[in-house]
Amino acid sequence: MLSRIGGVEPAAIDQAFVGSCVSLGRAAGLRQFARKDDTALTLYFGGRLGAAYKELTYRLGVGKIRKEAREPGSVIWLKGGRRAAAPPVTTP
């Protein structure tokens, strides 16, 4: 954001996403883990444990964003892994 305000092109972000969450209400959820390159693993938590884990990751994420806003550069984020090249786009 600061780069955009300063009229400078921002640097590319290399961030890992190590899973995803799905909310199924307050009492149930699903957390599936992934490799750093965003390839899904067969490891997951479901039900109440999935909901609790989902809530924990959301709270930690919001806390990290708040800390970064107060002290830019203070939070360490996981770097992304190698990703498969996207196939070329063809037009009909």
Buried (B, 14 or more C-beta within 10 A) or exposed (E): EEEEEEEEEEEEEEEBEBBBBBEEEEEBBBBBEBBBEBEEEEEBBBEEEBBBBBBEBEEEEEEBEEEEEEEEEEEEEEEBBEEEEEEEEEEE
